[in-house]
Structure formats: structure tokens, C-alpha cells
Amino acid sequence: MQWEVVIGLEIHTQLTTRSKIFSGSSTQFGSEPNTQASLIDLGMPGVLPVLNQEAVRMAVMFGLAIDAEIGQHNVFARKNYFYPDLPKGYQISQMELPIVGKGHLDIALEDGTVKRVGITRAHLEEDAGKSLHEEFSGATGIDLNRAGTPLLEIVSEPDMRSAKEAVAYVKAIHALVRYLGICDGNMAEGSLRCDCNVSVRPKGQAEFGTRCEIKNVNSFRFIEKAINSEIQRQIDLIEDGGKVVQQTRLYDPNKDETRPMRSKEEANDYRYFPDPDLLPVVIEDSYLDDVRATLPELPPQKRERFQSAFGLSAYDANVLATSREQADYFEKVASIGGDAKLAANWVMVELGSLLNKQSLDIQDSPVSAEQLGGILLRIKDNTISGKIAKVVFEAMANGEGSADEIIEKRGLKQVTDTGAISAVLDEMLAANAEQVEQYRAADEAKRGKMFGFFVGQAMKASKGKANPQQVNELLKSKLEG
């Protein structure tokens, strides 16, 4: 039987406010347990929450960026459940009237096509604390530093049909919130976490299958692996005559499998009701206009501009616009080097390889955009060849200075003097007289293959410093002569 996969995602993005959503406590990561939990975060009697205006602004920015309906009258509700890391016994969230309504996001797939994924809603809520199991033998520790941290929960429509599509969507959300500056996207620190709702159905069936939710997956690789593992589990279960039971599951990366956590709750299990301590949030048109004016150039517009203004391919534009930092780096290199396509190649290939080897983000690159632009200038004015430029780049990555300093110190300046190159070629051809005779006796097809040998010998004789274009032209003339 042919199966169709149906995937919807809930992405929790931690907003980059300095303080929590309903208190003045710090949101800084990595502090000692329970040092950033105020009386409000602890839910002590008599304390009242006060809404963080910056969290509202960031949520509105996101809504405008995905072309969504903005809930200009949105309401906070209490989501009631009992867990050790939820000190109040309820979580302040939004239910019926969220701040961001229906919108959409276009994602680029591996085959170059673009797919539109619907976004059902995005709502503001507070994070819970954290249960610590590893550090306590036979007990659980509770750290409430994270309790009250502002989250924007982004809920997609069930529009994805493979794990790869789901990863592409998460990457698009990740890039968008970082472009907007509303989330740092650090998945290792829990700044962006994903719940994956997965179901399968026979191809052609309109009705959805029973879904299971995989909670708190925090890397692109694990999202793909967790979804694929759950897809296979459900298919095997159904084909063996069983039935999928709606439940919440956890992904175990060591065993590459999902395991049950609890039966899946419905909205009425949480007994949502409007929080009596918080007034409805009313957003005026003038406020929306003010926030809209602050939106940066977003990934789709940046990709389009890179293609139209710089003549880049759709693939190159997509790669370079993956993050705001990479896009800015590329534009600076292109403006200094004066050649956008050459800049794109160097940023994606040479710099990309260096960053991958050293496991660095582009903002931590040992080669600055100004330095790389300096290399491109020397390629363009024929001071160095592309091959020598790689030597300069490697030296630059090791902290040896600017392109000009390295070229001068290492004596890497390209030889462009025709007389000097001609003398090197004459010496090389004399040393390879037998091959020269073979070349002259060969037909056109064989000559093409043999020509590369002489080029290699010429570059070796000049220690890589001879201008390759001049070598080719002079060599052809001498061999034909």
C-alpha cells in the first residue's frame, strides 16, 4: 500500500527580550539555577503579572513578516495543568484570540521548487521551568530560571508531506526570526524548539490519520530523524493490523526511535479561561504602521535582489540569504571586490569550507569581509592568480595579515611580464623536447589533452606565479610555431 505522510509543526521561539514576559527578571542563559526567578515567576500569593511591551512588538513583527492577520484584540488565558516546573499550576498563554492569526511562509525545497506552508496562528505565552534529572541520584531538581521567559509559539497547517519538507520549513522559520532579530535561534540552548505532529494515511484518502506529537526536538537533524522514525513506526503498526493511538512521544536519538510520553491531551483538558489578572491587548492601526516601518529586508526579498541586482543563480542567492549575517558578509565582500559572482563563489566555497572545518558561525570567521574583499581586488587586478589566492586565504585564516601584507611577505606577486614568462616557457619546452615533437605530430583531439601537460609544467617552472592566461596564449603560439 502507498502511504502519504501528513506533518504539522509547532515551533516555540524564545523572544530576545532582556526581561521576562510578565516580570522584570532577566532572561540571560546559563545563570545558576533559581537565581532569575522573582516572586511573580514563582506564582507567590498577591503578585500580579505586567505584560512586556517588547514581546508584543516582536510578535507583531513576525505576524507582519508572514503576511498574517494581526489579532488587534488579543487575550491571555490560563492553561491549567500540574507539573513540578510550573509553579503557578497554570501557564499564561493565548487560546481563542491569539496575537497572530492566519498567515503563510514560502519554503525552498531541494529540487528548487517553492512550496507555500500555511501558518494557523502564533501566540504569546510564558515558558515553564526545567526539570533536572541527571545531577540528582533518585531525585529531580527544579530550575525556575526559565519560568516566565517569553515564547512565541508558531503553529503550522498540516501542509508538509515529508521530513525533508518539515526541515525546510523549520529552517525558513529559523532564518526569519533571526532576520527579524526577535530570536537568536540557538537550538542547543533551547531558544527554538519544535513539536512535530505526524500521521499517515493511504494515498488518495482525504481524511487524516491519527496523529502523534513528538515533543521538544531541538536540532534540524533530529527533526528529520524523529519524523522518519515515527512515520515508519506508524506504517509498520498499521500494516501489522494495529491502530495508531493519539499520544505525545519523545525522540531518543541514541536508539533512533520515538517512545510514548503520555496520552495526548485535548484543549478542553487544560480548562482554558481568560486570565483575570491581564487586560485584553488592543493594537491600533498606527502601532501596526510603526512596526511595519521597522521591518528589515526579509529572506525572500533578499534572494530576489541578489538575483536581479547581482545576476546570481537562484541556488546561490538562496544559500547566501540563509542568514542575515552571511548575506551582510557577502554584500560587503562584493562591494569591496567589485565582482558579486566571484564574491559569491569565495563566500560559499572557500569560506564555507573553512567555517565547516572549524565549526564556526560566519560572525566568528577568522577572515573578515574586508580581508576577503582585499583578496578579490588582487585577483581582479592580476596581482595574484586564483590558485595563489587560495594560498593567501589560508595564510589569512592563520592570522598572517591582509592580502597585500601576505603577498609582499611571501613573494606571491603574479608574473605578468611577457618576456619573463616567454623565457620560462622556452626553458620548459627545451626540457620536454620529446613531448613537443609528439604534440606537433598529433591530431587536434590529442593535442587538446596534451596541452594541459605543458601548462602544468609551465606553472610548476614559474612556481605558480605566471599569469595563467598569458601562459596559455604564449604556449599555444610557441607550440604551434
Summary of the structure (lengths in Angstrom):
residues: 481
radius of gyration: 29.8
end to end distance: 70.5
largest distance: 99.5
contacts: 1505
relative contact order: 0.09
helix: 43%
strand: 20%
